[in-house]
């Protein structure tokens, strides 16, 4: 038998794939004493996770259902095995990235704002400063939206989600550039040391890296200064990967555009300048969270428990690098 700790309110439906040898231990949100568990499943980023861990005894494995574990590593003892949720988010996160790119290029936020004001406004009536006024369209029409086709997309953090993003971009006939911690072949992936060389080539830059000391502030003022005018920065990683002050400045100067599922700070406080920065689409860290994701996550958790019971290596074990 193995004691598997889950949140007290977790639906029974999500537990049906767990083996019979697993004793499900429902952990109270506010435990009064200690709780004995061997395998603790953390479905979401909980602010009280460190405090809750202090009530647990016997924990040998912590399974996070999130790809990023930067919120766990500072307080989890080194002798406890930590596994992340790499792969679980591939579908939902990559679909969010594709949607964010298309919505931004097609100017859906602009049209939504006009709709809320009950204003029929298009063509040359609205400009974000990134549209060319030359060419055959002068005196005829000027379409606000752009085509994704033929754009160059730079994926910064080419792991499983990055590959899923590329798969969803392929039907749009884009050129994809890839960056990861280390260079790789087949497909060609450049080292992060090549990032500044590649930035000027990109029309769209997608950050999907884990938050580590190496990636904190990875996209700052210097990197934004290298971006094409009007290029789109999509942050689906962690807020601190992008330097907020530099981003606000670049947006307010109408140099770049942004689509953000994460911010720094997070949640974004009232009156923060990023809220009203021009050409910026913000969603509240929901890119990886869908009803379908929850079922994928717990099927993976059940598979991990079966591996553990069988004495097989666990998947997604986090190394000293933080992922």
Secondary structure, DSSP 8 states (H G I E B T S, - for coil): -EEEEEETT--GGGGTTS-TTEEEEEE-TT-SS-EE-SEEEE-S--TTHHHHHTTEES--EEEESSS--HHHHTTS-TTSEEE--TTTTHHHHHHHHHHHHHHHHTTHHHHHHHHHTT----GGG---S-----STTTTT---S----TT-EEEEES-SHHHHHHHHHHGGG--EEEEEESS-BTTTTBEEGGGHHHHHTT-SEEEE-----TTTTT-B-HHHHHHS-TT-EEEE-S-GGGB-HHHHHHHHHTTS-EEEES--SSSS--TT-TTTT-TTEEE--S-TT--HHHHHHHHHHHHHHHHHHHTT---SSB--TT--
